[in-house]
Amino acid sequence: MKKLFQTKLNNTSVHLSLLLLRLATGGFMLTHGYPKLQRLLSGEMQFGDPLGLGPEVSLVLAVFAEFFCSILIVLGLGTRLAVIPSIVTMAVAAFIVHGADPFGRKEMALLYLVGYVVLLLTGSGKISVDRLIAKK
């Protein structure tokens, strides 16, 4: 029972936790990015324009962050760089697209945003392609 309240972090548990966070945030976000990628590839450019860049540019940026950066996050490849577009995308979703909405509508974007900020601060951890590259 005493171990449940222990605050000392185990190196292995930290790196497994970072792996789980990467797999969850990146993997779950792929379910949002893949349909947008299909929309882009089919030429259907109807999309929101929250920043005034045009719907086409907004869609391309969303696909980049939600699909391609999510793959990099899952792999742990360039993780700190890959989360930056994801952070921007989730901040836009939470504070601009759903800015006037009740908390429940922006909650998912905020959860992703927190996960991405944690990965920006910590990096990908030892169980990642980043680590394999750093070892060489």
Secondary structure as UniProt FT lines:
FT   HELIX           2..5
FT   HELIX           11..42
FT   TURN            50..51
FT   HELIX           55..63
FT   HELIX           64..68
FT   HELIX           69..75
FT   HELIX           79..92
FT   HELIX           93..97
FT   TURN            98..100
FT   HELIX           103..122
FT   HELIX           129..135
//
